[in-house]
C-alpha cells in the first residue's frame, strides 16, 4: 500500500499549499501517518520545492485546488 501513500503525498504537495509549506518546513510532521518505506520517504525528502511548483504550473487549473505561484 505504500505506492498509494507516495501518490497521496505527491498529490497533496501539488494541490495543497498548506501541506506543501509544512512538508518543506517540517517533513516529519507532514509525513506522519503515511505508510512509507524508508526509501520512499528518502525519495520524497529529496524532492525540491521548485520541481513541485513547476509540475503544478503545468497542470490544468481544474485539477489543482491551490494555484501555485513561482
SVG drawing of the C-alpha trace seen along z (x, -y; Angstrom):
<svg xmlns="http://www.w3.org/2000/svg" viewBox="-12 -33 29 35">
<polyline fill="none" stroke="black" stroke-width="0.4" points="0.0,0.0 2.9,-2.4 2.6,-3.3 -0.7,-4.8 0.8,-6.7 3.5,-8.1 0.8,-9.2 -1.2,-10.8 1.8,-12.8 2.8,-13.9 -0.8,-14.9 -1.0,-16.9 2.3,-18.6 1.0,-19.8 -2.5,-20.8 -2.4,-21.8 -0.3,-24.9 -0.5,-24.5 0.7,-20.9 3.5,-21.9 4.6,-24.5 4.5,-22.0 6.4,-19.4 9.3,-21.7 9.4,-23.2 8.7,-20.1 8.7,-17.0 8.4,-14.6 5.1,-16.2 3.8,-16.3 4.6,-12.7 3.3,-11.4 0.6,-8.8 1.6,-7.9 2.7,-4.3 6.0,-4.9 9.1,-2.7 12.5,-4.2 13.4,-4.5 10.1,-6.2 10.5,-8.6 14.1,-9.4 13.0,-9.9 10.2,-12.3 12.5,-14.2 14.9,-14.7 12.1,-16.4 12.8,-20.1 10.0,-22.7 10.9,-24.1 10.1,-20.8 6.8,-20.6 5.9,-24.2 7.0,-23.6 4.9,-20.5 1.9,-22.3 2.1,-25.1 1.8,-22.6 -1.4,-21.0 -4.8,-22.1 -6.2,-24.6 -9.3,-22.4 -7.1,-19.7 -5.3,-21.8 -7.0,-23.2 -4.4,-25.8 -2.8,-28.0 1.0,-27.5 2.9,-30.6 6.6,-30.9"/>
</svg>
